Amino acid sequence: MAGKTLYDKVWESHVVNEDDDGTVLLYIDRHLVHEVTSPQAFEGLQLAGRQPWRISSMLAVADHNVPTTARDAGIDDPVSKLQVDTLDDNCEAYGITEFKMNDLRQGIVHVIGPEQGATLPGMTVVCGDSHTSTHGAFGALAFGIGTSEVEHVMATQCLVQKKSKAMLVSVDGQTGPGVTAKDIVLAIISEIGTAGGTGYTIEFGGDAIRALSMEGRMTVCNMSIEAGARAGMVAVDQTTIDYVKERPFSPSAHHWDKAVAAWQQLHSDADAQFDKVVRLDASSIQPQVSWGTSPEMVTDVNGQVPDPASVDDPIKSEGMQRALEYMGLTPATAIQDIKLDRVFIGSCTNSRIEDLRAAAEVIKKRKVASTVKQAMVVPGSGLVKQQAENEGLDTLFTDAGFEWREPGCSMCLAMNADKLEPGERCASTSNRNFEGRQGQGGRTHLVSPAMAAAAAIAGHFVDVREF
Amino acid sequence: MKSFTQIDGLVVPMMRSNVDTDAIIPKQFLKSIKRSGFGVNLFDAWRYDDPGFPGQDASTRQPTKDFILNAPRYKGAQILLAGDNFGCGSSREHAVWALDDYGFRSVIAPSFADIFFNNSFKSGFLPIVVEEAVVERFAAECEASEGYRLSIDLAAQTVTTPSGDVTTFEIDAFRKHCLLNGFDDIGLTLQKRDAIEQYEAARKQSAPWLFT
């Protein structure tokens, strides 16, 4: 019999019941909650007269709607305010742990879970948010769910699921200097496409993934969903265990050794069978820049905007044409000739301490280009912000002309006041370049934090390796 | 949950790939704490020339002339034809709520994003996967014939064209059962309460650190 994949192991340890047709009742260990996708679930619970099954499994935070400027005055937008107040009220009513807007521990839900040790190896983790895949970096099975399933988990601690197929994406060898986790994952999406992972759970492996820090692994797993996979995972190793140790929600000293012994089994067996295997050569990956309105529309920093006429498939070609019209770009334009109006460093993809260090390192006492209207840095959590300030990174950013903001989702999806104006072009460390994602009519180019910082200084994209 | 048995509905073709949930219902409308009222903002950025924001008076909006849903012949459409990877992007169930609230009951496409697909069933909304060539044929027939309707029969798992041509589709047996009967799946899961409690008790022994 073939060995087991990491996915098999975590899945099997959470099966409560399995029907003959393979429909499984899967137990959920950690339920992260934010303000946008939870109010209707709480309402459903109340209307049905049900109670949450296990309140200690839940951790809540408001992140999408919160302002990233001074928060003493509260939230200006009454509609946003009502959504955040509703989360506060629901958490209070049920006794759910919540980090409120002015709590130092507040931040983006996918940053604070790992930061607090609320995300642990081997867990099942869900949240009403597609970027829940982030937590798979810890050898957890983590995926986004809709509001009806949020209510289902609240009421039953379980989800009705069918097992997906397993894909191994192996990034072999070593990346070159200046090539980051973000470039790796964009290169993977470029290779397999935005629907390439549909129906699969992806395990990311290979030397280049093993060499990443936990922050880097989170960046890769975060964008599994942009490759179509609800969940991405990385096997547990010493890097994982070292990160988890002594965090507020991590196992106590009493349970630590037993937990570590269990976690050390969380890797695919040498003879495990995957339904699909994709291999990339890490040394061939260059810094990436997206040019279109889908995360698969991405190329090397030294490349150029492609020509839809060169693509045979008519639907794909029309999609490219539509993307170029929206983006205001013409085929064969060099990526490095694309000029920026704004730069956004933040989001659940790239707002952790390592991301901010990488961006700050690029600056080298230079200034944001005068042609760039705004360059902003939005730390992923209050604790990331504090750590960065302790290291003096905030001063490096503000001296160069970047704005240093309060934590939240911010301009990744522009639900708060941070947004692009129609036609504005932004170098962004976020995860989605969809039409209107960062503000109606706004144009998004996805890049790594180092590439974003370099673009802010140059005013256009540049190869960070030569900057 | 709302049930789905069969419909005979007007069809609208929107043969784009990768129609994402930000396009289906833009983020500014996700601030609502209700499940209803999203239909008026379905495809908002494509459907109107003026910018959309919550609480707007819909009668003052400026519909985009060449957007297909604004064509009089497609008014009242219940079945949407789409390209690959429909519903990609965020987990927002608001995308399904918006389609449903607008009056759609089903989307027929060559493929769907997993989370959107999963969310659909929770609102009695049926995503149907058929081969790309079949969707394209439906779309071509639809464009050629005003008032083109398709008949969907969930029990029989068929889509029938006006000329009587029948296409079958696959659906998971459990989902079909829930959809036909309009079952509340939380209620179904809670029938297994004992199994959940037993699992939890065993897990507390084997992995106690998960329960502190």
Boltz contact constraints between the chains, C-beta under 6 A:
constraints:
  - contact:
      token1: [A, 16]
      token2: [B, 195]
      max_distance: 6.0
  - contact:
      token1: [A, 16]
      token2: [B, 196]
      max_distance: 6.0
  - contact:
      token1: [A, 16]
      token2: [B, 199]
      max_distance: 6.0
  - contact:
      token1: [A, 17]
      token2: [B, 192]
      max_distance: 6.0
  - contact:
      token1: [A, 17]
      token2: [B, 195]
      max_distance: 6.0
  - contact:
      token1: [A, 21]
      token2: [B, 173]
      max_distance: 6.0
  - contact:
      token1: [A, 23]
      token2: [B, 174]
      max_distance: 6.0
  - contact:
      token1: [A, 27]
      token2: [B, 199]
      max_distance: 6.0
  - contact:
      token1: [A, 29]
      token2: [B, 210]
      max_distance: 6.0
  - contact:
      token1: [A, 36]
      token2: [B, 30]
      max_distance: 6.0
  - contact:
      token1: [A, 39]
      token2: [B, 33]
      max_distance: 6.0
  - contact:
      token1: [A, 40]
      token2: [B, 35]
      max_distance: 6.0
  - contact:
      token1: [A, 79]
      token2: [B, 31]
      max_distance: 6.0
  - contact:
      token1: [A, 79]
      token2: [B, 54]
      max_distance: 6.0
  - contact:
      token1: [A, 80]
      token2: [B, 31]
      max_distance: 6.0
  - contact:
      token1: [A, 83]
      token2: [B, 31]
      max_distance: 6.0
  - contact:
      token1: [A, 83]
      token2: [B, 33]
      max_distance: 6.0
  - contact:
      token1: [A, 86]
      token2: [B, 33]
      max_distance: 6.0
  - contact:
      token1: [A, 128]
      token2: [B, 91]
      max_distance: 6.0
  - contact:
      token1: [A, 129]
      token2: [B, 91]
      max_distance: 6.0
  - contact:
      token1: [A, 130]
      token2: [B, 90]
      max_distance: 6.0
  - contact:
      token1: [A, 130]
      token2: [B, 91]
      max_distance: 6.0
  - contact:
      token1: [A, 130]
      token2: [B, 115]
      max_distance: 6.0
  - contact:
      token1: [A, 144]
      token2: [B, 91]
      max_distance: 6.0
  - contact:
      token1: [A, 144]
      token2: [B, 115]
      max_distance: 6.0
  - contact:
      token1: [A, 146]
      token2: [B, 91]
      max_distance: 6.0
  - contact:
      token1: [A, 146]
      token2: [B, 93]
      max_distance: 6.0
  - contact:
      token1: [A, 146]
      token2: [B, 119]
      max_distance: 6.0
  - contact:
      token1: [A, 147]
      token2: [B, 93]
      max_distance: 6.0
  - contact:
      token1: [A, 148]
      token2: [B, 122]
      max_distance: 6.0
  - contact:
      token1: [A, 152]
      token2: [B, 186]
      max_distance: 6.0
  - contact:
      token1: [A, 155]
      token2: [B, 186]
      max_distance: 6.0
  - contact:
      token1: [A, 156]
      token2: [B, 189]
      max_distance: 6.0
  - contact:
      token1: [A, 158]
      token2: [B, 189]
      max_distance: 6.0
  - contact:
      token1: [A, 158]
      token2: [B, 196]
      max_distance: 6.0
  - contact:
      token1: [A, 194]
      token2: [B, 88]
      max_distance: 6.0
  - contact:
      token1: [A, 195]
      token2: [B, 85]
      max_distance: 6.0
  - contact:
      token1: [A, 198]
      token2: [B, 114]
      max_distance: 6.0
  - contact:
      token1: [A, 230]
      token2: [B, 114]
      max_distance: 6.0
  - contact:
      token1: [A, 251]
      token2: [B, 209]
      max_distance: 6.0
  - contact:
      token1: [A, 255]
      token2: [B, 208]
      max_distance: 6.0
  - contact:
      token1: [A, 255]
      token2: [B, 209]
      max_distance: 6.0
  - contact:
      token1: [A, 259]
      token2: [B, 209]
      max_distance: 6.0
  - contact:
      token1: [A, 294]
      token2: [B, 18]
      max_distance: 6.0
  - contact:
      token1: [A, 315]
      token2: [B, 17]
      max_distance: 6.0
  - contact:
      token1: [A, 315]
      token2: [B, 83]
      max_distance: 6.0
  - contact:
      token1: [A, 319]
      token2: [B, 17]
      max_distance: 6.0
  - contact:
      token1: [A, 413]
      token2: [B, 27]
      max_distance: 6.0
  - contact:
      token1: [A, 415]
      token2: [B, 27]
      max_distance: 6.0
  - contact:
      token1: [A, 434]
      token2: [B, 20]
      max_distance: 6.0
  - contact:
      token1: [A, 434]
      token2: [B, 22]
      max_distance: 6.0
  - contact:
      token1: [A, 436]
      token2: [B, 26]
      max_distance: 6.0
  - contact:
      token1: [A, 436]
      token2: [B, 45]
      max_distance: 6.0
  - contact:
      token1: [A, 437]
      token2: [B, 22]
      max_distance: 6.0
  - contact:
      token1: [A, 440]
      token2: [B, 45]
      max_distance: 6.0
  - contact:
      token1: [A, 440]
      token2: [B, 51]
      max_distance: 6.0
